[in-house]
Amino acid sequence: MTSDGIPILSTDGITKAFGGIRAVDRCSLAIQPGKITGLIGPNGAGKTTLFNLIAGLYAPDEGTITLRGERIDGRPPFEIVQKGVVKTFQIPREFRNLTVLENLMVAYPGHPGERPLSALIGWKRVWDREEEVRKKALDILSLVELDQLSDANASDLSGGQKKLLELARSLMVDPKVILLDEPLAGVNPTLTGKLLGIIEGLRDRKSTFFMIEHDMDVVMNRCDRVIAMHQGRPIAEGAPEEVRHNELVMEAYLGG
């Protein structure tokens, strides 16, 4: 909870149906700031649909989503990013024809060079901002240990490096909450350890993560809290060990 008792992110009774099937069904949950919260559940539990609702890729049929007490449900994705919620994808979506550095720079919001009039009459300000954005991007690439590849084409990165690039790109907008959709899928063990170490380091700096993950060792050993989801709604939440031994979770997710 935040200092004034308000969760940084919460959903209240949100529902989303596709063809009469409720992928998310009256789902209510709250995410604490400065924590890594894991979201677990069997395939089809509604986890990715829930993330897409929070990120604005879908509008809920019912219910509300709030960020630090402000409703964000129904807003377009770019507005939700501006508010401070960013989402990474199971399959990285890099700009393949841009360099690693350029992938970060284009993610920076409100660059004056994007406006033709500003670029024409305020070229020095545009140039100065360009250098500020470049420095910020290089600092973030250093943080995720991709700075040596800043001039490489993003398409040439390995699968694990592209996951690091997705995380780095999200940091360019100074997010309040980062939604990680299976960030470790397809990542080799060495890069998995690196990625988790970076996430934990950011958490220690008060970043907030909400993470879908199927690796139970990661969930139990790296998450501060865990929410288990089944048939579109949470069935348990709490400390990892507490959720691990919940009878409903064992039945629905761990096979009894």
MIGU-558079 format. One record per residue (C-alpha): x negated, y negated, z. Coordinates in steps of 0.05 Angstrom, whole numbers, plus 32768, in hexadecimal, padded with zeros to 4 digits. Layout:
BEGIN
XYZ/...
END
This chain:
BEGIN
800080008000/7FEA7FB87FF6/7FDE7F8C8032/80267F72802F/80437FB8802D/80537FB97FE2/80377FF27FB7/800D7FDB7F7D/803780057F4D/807A80277F58/80B480467F33/80FB804A7F4C/812A807C7F2E/810E80787EE7/812C80A77EB4/811A80B67E6B/814080E87E40/812F81037DFB/816881257DD7/818E81307E17/8152814E7E3C/813A81247E76/80EE81227E72/80EC80F37EAE/812780FA7EDD/813480C57F13/80EA80C17F23/80D680967F5F/808E80907F77/805C805D7F92/801280547F83/7FE380387FB7/7FAE80057FA2/7F6480167FA4/7F7280617F9F/7F6C809A7F6D/7FB180BA7F6A/7FB680FC7F44/7FF581117F20/7FFD815C7F18/803381897EFE/804081C07ECA/804481B17E80/8087818F7E72/808C81717EB8/8091812B7E9A/804C81107EAD/803880F17E6B/807E80D67E5F/807A80B57EA3/803880947E90/8055807D7E4E/8090805D7E73/806180387EA2/803580217E68/807280077E41/806D803A7E08/80B3804F7E1B/80EA80287E3D/810D804D7E76/8156805F7E6E/816180507EB7/813980377EF2/810280047EFF/80B680007EFD/80937FCB7F26/804B7FB27F29/803C7F8F7F6B/80867F827F74/80927F677F2D/80BD7F8F7EFD/80997FA57EBE/80C97FD97EA3/80E17FCC7E5C/80A87F9C7E4C/807F7FA87E0D/803B7FCB7E17/80117F8C7E0B/80357F677E42/802B7FA07E72/7FE17FA07E62/7FE07F557E6F/80017F637EB2/7FC87F927EC3/7FDD7FDA7EB2/7FB47FFF7E7E/7FB880477E65/7F8580747E47/7F9980AD7E19/7F8F80F97E1A/7F7080F27DD5/7F4480B47DD2/7F5B807F7DA0/7F1B80597D90/7F1480287D57/7EEC80577D2D/7ECD80247CFD/7EB67FF67D35/7E797FFD7D60/7E7E80117DA9/7E727FC87DBE/7EA57FAE7D8D/7ED97FDF7DA8/7ED37FBD7DEC/7ED17F767DD1/7F127F7D7DAA/7F347F937DE9/7F277F517E0D/7F687F2A7E13/7F737EE37DFB/7F337ED77DD4/7F377E917DB5/7F197EAB7D74/7F597ED17D68/7F7D7E8E7D5B/7F677E707D18/7F727E287D2E/7F487E317D6D/7F117E517D44/7F107E167D13/7F117DDC7D44/7EEF7DFC7D81/7EBA7E287D63/7E887E1B7D9C/7EBB7E317DD0/7ECA7E6F7DA6/7E807E7E7DA1/7E767E757DEC/7EB17EA27DFB/7E977ED57DCA/7E557ED87DF1/7E7C7EDF7E33/7EA57F187E17/7E667F3A7DFB/7E437F357E3E/7E807F527E63/7E847F8B7E30/7E3A7F9B7E38/7E407F9A7E84/7E7A7FCB7E81/7E557FF87E4F/7E1B7FF97E80/7E4B800C7EB8/7E6480497E90/7E1E80587E76/7E2E804B7E2D/7E03800D7E25/7DCF80337DFD/7E0580437DCA/7E217FFD7DC4/7E107FF77D7A/7E26803D7D67/7E6780497D42/7E9D805F7D73/7EAE80997D44/7E6980B67D51/7E7380BF7D9B/7E8081037DBB/7EC481137DD8/7EAC81047E1E/7E8B80C37E09/7ECC80AD7DE9/7EEF80B87E2C/7EBB808B7E4C/7EC780587E14/7F13805A7E22/7F06804C7E6C/7ED480147E5B/7F057FF47E2B/7F3B7FF37E60/7F0C7FCF7E90/7F077F947E60/7F4C7F7C7E76/7F3C7F7E7EC1/7F767FAF7ECE/7F9B7FB57F10/7FAF7FFE7F01/7F8E802E7ED0/7FB880697EB8/7F8B80A37EA4/7FAE80D97E7B/7F8381177E81/7F4180F17E7F/7F1781317E87/7F38815B7E50/7F0381727E1F/7ECA81537E45/7E8B817C7E54/7E7781867E9D/7E3E81547E9B/7E6A811B7E81/7EA381327EAE/7E7781257EEB/7E6180E27ECF/7EA980CC7EBF/7EC280E07F04/7E8880BC7F25/7E98807C7EFF/7EE280827F12/7ED0808C7F5B/7EA080517F59/7ED680247F3C/7F07803E7F71/7ED4802A7FA6/7ED77FE47F88/7F237FE57F93/7F397FFA7F4E/7F7A80237F4C/7F8080637F23/7FBD808E7F14/7FA380CD7EF2/7FC381097ED0/7F9581447EDA/7F9C81907ED4/7F5981A37EF4/7F6E81B27F3B/7F2681AF7F55/7F2281687F3C/7F6681567F58/7F5781737F9D/7F1181597FA3/7F1381157F80/7F5980F97F8A/7F6D80D27FC8/7FB780E37FC0/7FDD81147F94/802381127F77/804081537F5D/8076814E7F28/80A881827F0F/80E3817C7EE0/80DA81317EDA/80D4811C7F22/80A381207F5D/80AA815D7F8A/8070814E7FBA/803D81187FC9/8007810C7FFB/7FBF811F8009/7FA381547FD9/7FA2818D800C/7FE8817C8023/800381807FDC/7FDB81BF7FCC/7FFF81E58003/804481C97FF5/807382047FE6/809781E07FAD/805581D07F8B/803B82177F94/807B82317F74/808181FF7F3B/803981F17F2A/800B82257F47/803782617F39/804B82707F80/
END
